């Protein structure tokens, strides 16, 4: 991206940070129901650090917006190439995933040497995630390769203790299915209906093969692509409209309203309401409600940030390391909880907050180092590996 959007960068970076902080809180602190007492600060802390799963839904919508939008844009311009798309997606994914899998093996090997019971699921009764007695950490070559080709939770378990890798399988197969579907619909406009039918059948077969929940969660990903398409259609119609005729199409008027400051505030409040409802069993707090309200809010967000201040630089930096942070944080945190603390957990007290803060800073530093070594070189490696391809 030659032009960065500070608001979307901040949301993407904060989403990865919330996932990490949520796992960290689950390892370091007692469950909220186990606290003898909780003041307002503790309640706010537990709420904010309990939004990791919802942050993944935000990731899905943003991924649909950026990746799905790029596919639609390429198709509309007649520049879409399966080769270019495939090498871009695979290089982007593998440049971070392969080092993360190796890091998981190294860290988990040390952890297994010092506390093997934890990696066999012995601490699952205390922790909200990680290896369990029924699903202990697995390290065989087939599982490593399976995670590398994104069939974790489909054919193989996640690799080692790295539980968050489940979502990469979702992302990858959305990357596969969406362009197949989009290309089919685009070719239908060109009357190549027989190719479209074959592609639609292929997409259907992939969806039939994949787990039911994975496919359904793809609807949340599609919401992001839908936002990009809606904004593109509205801008295109505005550019093609005749100023002498006066007025604007109804769709353009609606989108213009929900791209304004008023909807930015209303949409943000609706999104926050679903986050609050997600702490209960109410349907308004479901993954789909979170995805829908964020997608509606997202319509008003692109282009809403201005300036190049400290906040924007912070947002850009956090967004840059968000993928690396997401895939490397968990085995490091599990090692700290299982080996350094031996499963010890704290109440919402000073000692607990000190451990929490120190480990959070350490994980961010390690993730930044991993980003500097690998992810920041993605474009360079892509050009090097695929220079002979057209």
N, C-alpha and C positions, 0 to 999 in steps of 0.2 A: 504494500500500500504506500503510494507516494504521499498521500495526504492522510494523516491520522485523525481520527475522531476521538477527542479527549474523553467524552462521556462514555462511549462504548468501550474504550480502553479501560476506563476506571471500573465499569461494571464487570468486564471480563476478568480483570486482575483481582477485584474484590471477591468475585465468585470463587476463584481458585484459593484465595486466602481463607475464605470461610470454610471451604472443604477441609483445608489443613487444620485450621483452628478447631473445627468441630471434632476431628479425630484426636487432636491433642487434648482437648478438654475431656473426651471420653476416657483417655488413658490416665490422665493426671488427677482428675477430680472424681469424687463419689457421684453417683447418680443423684439428680435433684431430689427424688423422693427419699433418699437416704440422709439428707441434711437435717440436722436437728432444728435448725432455724435458718432463714434466708432473708436478708435485708433487700432493699430495692436494687442495690448494686449487684448483688448476687443473682437476683431474678433477671435483670437486664443482661448480665453476662451469660447466663445459661441460655437465654432466648437467642441472643446474637450468635452464640457458638453452637446452636442447635439447628442451623439452617443449611448444613452441608448438602443434604440430599436435594433441597430446593434449589441450591446453587447449581447443581448438576443440570436441573431442568432449564435454568437460565442459560447454561452452556449450550444445551441442545438447541434452544431457540436462536442464540447468536450464531451457532455453527450453521444452522439452516439459512440464516440471513446472509452470512458471508460466503459460504461455499455454494449453497443453492443459488444465491444471487449471482455469483460469478458464472455458474453454468447457464442460467437463463440469459445473462448478458452476452455470453459468447455465442449462444444459439441464435439470439436475435440479430447479432452482427454477422452471422455466418462464419464464425471463426472457431467454433468448438472442435477440438481434436481429442479423440480418446487417448492417443499416445501422450500428448502434452498434459492432459488432465490426470492420467494415471501416474505418470512420473512425478508430477507436482504433489499429488496426495501421498504417494508412498514415501517419497523422500521426506516430506514434512513429518509423517508419522514415525518412520523408522529412525530418523536422525535422533530422536529423543527416546523412543521406546527401546531400542537395542541397548544403549548405555544404561537405561533404567533397569532392564532385566538383569544385566551383568551386575549392577550395583545391588539389586535385590539378592542375587545369589551370594555375593561377597558378604553383605551385612547379615543375612540370615544364617550363613555358615558360621560366622562368629557367634551369633546369638544361640544357635543350636549347640555349639560347643560349651557355652556357659549356662544355658538354661533350656535344655531340650524339651522339657515338659511344656513350656509356654508355646513352642512352635508346634507341639502336638495337640494344642487346644486346651491346655491345663488352666489358662487364665480367662477362658471365654465367659465364665460366669461373672467376671468383673467388668470386662471390656465389652463395649457395644459392637465392636467389629474386630476382624482378624481371624486367625485360625481357630477352629472349634474342634471338639472331640470327634464330631461326625465328619468334619471337613478340615483335617490338619493340612499344614503347608506341604506342597508337593513340589519336587525339584527334578523330576526326570526329564530327559531330553525331549520326549514327545510333548510334554506340557510347555517347555520352553519354546519349541517350534510352533505349537498351537497358539500361544499368546502372540508370537511374532507374526502369525498370519491371521490373527484376529478371530479365532474360533473358541476363545475362552468363554465359558458359560454355555457353549454350544456343544463342543466335543470334549473339551478339557477344562479343568478348573483354572482359576487365576494362578499365576506363577508365584510360588512361595507365599510370603505373608502379604503380598501387594494387592490387597482387596480392591482398591479403586480401579484396577485395570478392567473391571467388568464393563465400564462405560465405553472403553475404546472399541470393543466389539460392536456395540451399538453404533458408534460414530462411523466405523469403517463400512458397515453394511448399509447405512444410510447414504454414504458416499457412493456406493455401488448402485443402489436401487434408484436414487433420485435422477441421475443423468440418464439412465435407461428409460425411465418414465418420461422425463422431459424431452429427450430426443424423439421418442415415439410420438408424443403429442405435437412436436414441432414438425416432424416429417409428415404427419397427417395433414397439416396445412399445405404441404407440398404435394399432396395426393399420392404419396408413396404408402398407401394404406397397408399393403402386404408386409412391408418392413415394420410398420408400426404395430401390426397385430403380433408379429413374432417377438418384438421387443416387449410388448405388454404381457405376453404369455411368459417370457423369460423372467420379467419382474414378478409375476404372480408365482412362478415356481420357486424363486428365491424366497419370497415371503412365506410360502407354504413350508419350506424347509427350515426356516429360522424359527426360534422360539416365539410363541404367541405374544408374550409380554414385550419382547424386543421390537416386534413389528408394531404393536400398538403405541409404544413410546415414540415411534417414528412420526406419529401425528404431531407431537410436540415439536420435533425438528422441522416438520413441514410448515408449521406456523411461522417460523423465521423466514423461510423461503417465500411464503405468502406475503409477508410484510414487504420484502424487497420487491416482489412483483407488483404489489399495490402501489408502492411509491413510484416505481418506474413507469407504470401505466399512467398514473396521474400526471407526472412530469411530462411524459410524451404527449398526452392529450393537450396539456396547457401550451406546449410549444407549437402544436399543430392547429390550435384554435385560432379563429379569425377575430382579431380585436375589434373589427368594424361591426361584427354581429352582436356584440355585447353579451354579457352573462357568461356563466361557466356551467359545464355539466354538473349534475347533482353530485356524482361521485367525487368530482374534483373539489366541490364546495365542502363536502363532508371531510375529505382527507385534509383539506386546508385547515379546517377547524381543529381536527385532532392532531395536527402538527404544531398547533399554537401553544402558547404558555398555559392557557386554561386547561387544556387536556393533559399537558405535561404534569400539572399538579393533580388533576383528578385521576389520571391513569396511575400515577405514582401511589396515590392513596389506595386505589383498588388493589394494586399489587401488594402493598403492605398489608391490606386486610386479608388477602389470601395467605400470606406468610403467617399472620397471626392465627388464622383458622387451621393452618397445617399442623398446629400443635394439638389439635383435637381430631376426632374422627369424622368431622363434618365434611361433606362433599366439597364445600367451598375451599377446603384446604388440600384437595387432591392434586396430584401432579399435573393433571390437565387444567385445573383451575389456575394453578400457578403459571403454567405455560401460556394459557390464553390471556390472562391479565398482563403478563410481562410483554407478550407480543403486541397487545393493544397499546401498552405504554411505549414500546419500542418505536412505534410509528412516529412519535413526537420527538424522539431523541437524536437521530442523526443530524449533525450540523448545529446542535444546541450549545456546544461548548465554544468558547472563544479565548484567545490569548495564548501565551506561552509561559505561564507562570509556574510556580513550584508544583502546584497541584497537577497540572497537565504533565509535567515531567515525571512526577511520581506515578501518575496513571499509566503513562507510556511504559515506564520501567517495569511496573508490576504486571502489566499486560504482556510484555515481552517474555517474562519468565513464567507465565501462568501455566503453560503446558508442561514445562519441566517440573515446576513445583507440584503439579497435580500427580505426576507419575513417579516421583522419587520420594515424596514426603513420608509415605506410610511405612515402608520397611525401616526407615530411620527412627520414626517415632515408636514403632513397636519394639525395636531394639532397646531404646531408652527406657521404655516402660517395663520390658521383660528382664533386662539385664542390669541396668543402672538402678532402677527402683524396685526390681523384683516383685512387681505387681502392686506395690504400695500406692494407695490413693489418698488424696487430701480432701478435707472439707474446704469450703470457700474461705480460706484463711490466708494470711500473709505468706506463709511458706509455700502453699500451693500456687499462689499467684507468681511468686518468684521463680519456681520451677517452670511454670507455664510460659512466662515471659522469656526466660533464658532459652528454653527449647525452641520457642517460636523464632527467636532471632537466629539461633544456630541453624534451623531448617531453612530459613530464608537465605542465609549466607551460603550454605551448601548448594541450594537450588540455583542461586545466582552463579556460583562457580561452575556447576554443571551446564547451565545455559551458556556461559562464556566459552566453555570447551566445545560444546556440541551444537545446541540449537541455533546460536547466532551465525553459525557457518552453514546453515541449511542451503541457502542459495548457491554458495560457492561449491558445495559438494554436489548439488543437483546439476550444475553446469559441468562439473568434472566427470560425473558418472554418465550423464546422458548427452554429452557433447556430440557423439556420433549418431544420435537419433534425430529424426526429423518429425 
